[in-house]
Amino acid sequence: MKKTFLAFVASLGLAYYRLLGGPIDGTAWDIKIKPDSLFSFSHKDTLIFTKGQLSVPGFASSGFSPAYYNAQNMDGQFDTMWVASFNDAEKGVVSWQGMIKGDQVEGVVVWWTKGGKLKRYTFKGNRKTV
């Protein structure tokens, strides 16, 4: 009985997080993404955190649906750290890892293509103002 109750409480917590989001839910960030290569240019995109999911319009146009993110408030140099992974059977896996301090965000994107090729990007940006 005790295990059933604990499992029920844990599932309620997970459902709450998935439906109502985490500490950065309801925020959007204007970012510049730059491939890690010598002769590459950055491009602009937006990170949108809503209902426990991250969506990135530039990657959505490539076929990646919004993905659940995990975020944790931090003590120290950064306010929040977060991670999300997008999966697509044809495109591969794109993993986002970021850190937020005040109104600034920065992080790394790693894309493993279906063929096994690795693409690495860095990004920086600011909280989007409406």
Phi, psi and omega in degrees: 000318181296319179295321178296317179296316179296321178295321178297315180296318179296319180292326175296318178298317179294317179298318178300313181297315182292322183276322185253353173088182182250199186294343180246012179298143180084010179249156175224149187224128173276125183231162169243126180253132180232125175296146178277076174212158186295317184248069180223156180246150177278159174224158183269149174203183182224136172261129180235118180255115180209137178050042177076009181236151174253132171235144179229104186309320180296325178278331176297323179291343176269359177109002181269121178283161175305149182233148175294142178242157172243132180226149180221129174292141184238155169254130178128223188293326182241151179281315185217141171242142182217160179212145176209148177230128177260134180237135175217130184301327182267331187262332182112208183237131177242119181252126178251134174226128183218163178229139180241133173227110181063240180257021181237145178229147175207158180175197186228143174238131176237126182242116173261111181287166180302327179279000177093004179283141180256128175239132182237139180225157168239156179216153175216152178183188184230158177301134180284133177258140183263000000 
